[in-house]
């Protein structure tokens, strides 16, 4: 059987205050659904964090509605769990009705133990859970830490295993030893939230969500990663969807995701960054780090015509001036540097030697008066 595994859609996400809903629509309609049409998976597995916040925006809800409607029209089953960002109770509306159309949304721990039968596979959908929920469900206060809670959950699932079928788990958690990103909400403190990867060994494949970098988690599980970059820290990620073939063990193919706009970090002098933008304007979301050793006047305003989706501009010169290193011997030179940059940026002219001499005399007089 083949499954298309995606996760961490985060519909409604903001990046530096900018809505990514247009980028997310592009992903759904121009990448995800065409991949479904091309590869014809037996089901789409969405491993949590459909939304970016528990009270999702109208636009985010509408996009999710478009997705599940499109899958239903194609008669492609979907198994979807809630993640730590989702409002589980709100996602649960209409689940029984949707299940009759092949869209299975599981948001409550007690429903995780009833497998969803698809062909020759049993799919166990485990939504994000708080350890206290597991202790209450099993009426066992000795269950401490996510590892112990996950083991208890898996053992109960195994009671429902049909030995003649494949066993698939969908979960939203932190697998021990995995790579994290800035855009994730950490769900663990001091390792208590780590789930040992051998917890997944009972399954032929475990489709994980929560971490945004696509990666394996031990021998039996894999994170699909987020399909889009949700922080500049993720600029080096190669985003993809995971097409999984469950046969003897499992094999997978990464389907690359080309976004509507990339998320990048640019570093260089102002003149170099400006020249590159003028030569090749870009709609990408960019964080710009200026390496000039002088201050630059209103860099964002001057760069925005060529980089309309600037996230931030940082001038390293200011960071250096605020460092703890002694600057007393540099004081006069720093004033001159500021003055020359001001005349160049505001007046559009270079400072003449006699102007710099006059400025230095004025600064000395002012320092003498104080």
Order of alpha helices (4+ residues) and beta strands (2+ residues): beta-beta-beta-alpha-alpha-beta-alpha-beta-alpha-alpha-beta-beta-beta-alpha-alpha-beta-beta-beta-beta-beta-beta-beta-beta-beta-alpha-beta-alpha-beta-alpha-alpha-alpha
